[in-house]
Amino acid sequence: MRRLNWPAVLVILLALIADLSIVADFGQPWRPLLVFAFLVIGPGLPLVRLLRLSQPGAVLTLAVVLSLALDTAVAEGLVMTRLWSAGAALAILIIVAVAGAGADLLASSRRESRGLLQ
């Protein structure tokens, strides 16, 4: 039986909730809190999990640092190209996070199937 990859599911849920909070206009204080929660952990966590680090503290620390670096890089790239839009930045980061979560799900599925075959 397959185990559920909770970090990937969490990132996808955070991405959906952040997007929904913008589209549905949740207002104060929910929208900023939900988007901030996604921006702090969402883009980096699935990418760091691909490194297969054994210490949870290191995974969490690197996930936050990588998320903030990606947030900054996307914002700076949009500003430098004079295409700045908060919605576009969030959309790009959601795409990065969901793609990373998909890669994490695929990698964990392959690891699990190799373990079952051996």
C-alpha positions in Angstrom: 0.0 0.0 0.0 1.3 3.4 -0.9 2.0 6.0 1.8 0.7 9.5 1.3 3.4 12.1 0.6 2.2 14.7 3.2 4.7 17.5 2.4 3.8 17.5 -1.3 0.0 17.4 -0.5 0.6 20.3 2.0 2.3 22.4 -0.6 -0.5 21.8 -3.2 -3.1 22.6 -0.5 -1.2 25.8 0.5 -1.0 26.8 -3.2 -4.7 26.3 -3.7 -5.7 28.1 -0.5 -3.4 31.1 -1.3 -4.9 31.3 -4.8 -8.5 30.9 -3.5 -7.9 33.6 -0.9 -7.0 36.1 -3.7 -9.7 35.1 -6.1 -12.5 34.9 -3.4 -11.1 38.1 -1.7 -11.0 36.7 1.8 -10.0 40.1 3.1 -8.2 41.0 6.3 -6.7 39.2 8.2 -7.0 35.9 6.3 -5.7 36.7 2.9 -2.3 38.1 4.0 -1.8 35.2 6.5 -2.7 32.5 4.0 -0.6 34.0 1.2 2.3 34.6 3.6 2.1 31.0 4.8 2.4 29.8 1.2 5.2 32.2 0.3 7.3 31.1 3.3 7.2 27.4 2.8 5.4 26.6 -0.5 8.0 27.1 -3.3 11.0 25.7 -1.5 9.7 22.6 0.4 9.2 20.2 -2.5 12.5 21.2 -4.1 14.4 20.7 -0.9 12.7 17.3 -0.4 14.2 16.2 -3.7 17.6 16.3 -1.9 16.5 13.5 0.5 18.0 15.1 3.6 17.6 13.0 6.7 17.3 15.8 9.3 13.9 17.4 9.5 15.3 20.6 10.9 17.6 21.0 7.9 14.8 20.3 5.5 12.6 23.0 7.1 15.4 25.5 7.3 16.4 25.1 3.7 12.8 25.1 2.6 12.2 28.5 4.2 15.4 29.9 2.9 14.9 28.6 -0.7 11.3 29.8 -0.6 12.3 33.3 0.3 15.1 33.2 -2.3 12.6 32.1 -5.0 10.1 34.8 -3.9 12.8 37.4 -4.2 14.1 36.2 -7.5 10.6 36.1 -9.1 9.8 39.6 -7.7 13.1 41.0 -8.9 12.8 39.4 -12.3 9.3 40.9 -12.8 10.5 44.3 -11.7 13.6 44.3 -13.9 11.5 43.4 -16.9 8.9 46.0 -16.0 6.2 43.4 -15.8 5.6 43.7 -12.0 2.3 42.4 -10.8 1.6 40.8 -7.4 -0.8 38.4 -9.1 1.7 37.3 -11.7 4.4 36.8 -9.0 2.0 34.6 -7.0 1.0 32.7 -10.1 4.7 32.0 -11.0 5.4 30.8 -7.5 2.4 28.6 -7.4 3.5 27.0 -10.7 7.0 26.4 -9.3 5.6 24.9 -6.1 3.1 22.6 -7.8 5.7 21.5 -10.3 8.1 20.8 -7.4 5.4 18.9 -5.5 4.7 16.8 -8.6 8.4 16.0 -9.0 8.5 15.1 -5.3 5.4 12.8 -5.7 7.0 11.2 -8.7 10.3 10.7 -7.0 8.7 9.2 -3.9 6.6 6.9 -6.1 9.6 5.7 -7.9 11.5 5.1 -4.6 8.6 3.2 -3.2 8.2 1.0 -6.4 11.9 0.2 -6.3 11.6 -0.8 -2.7 8.6 -3.1 -3.5 10.4 -4.7 -6.4 13.6 -5.5 -4.4 
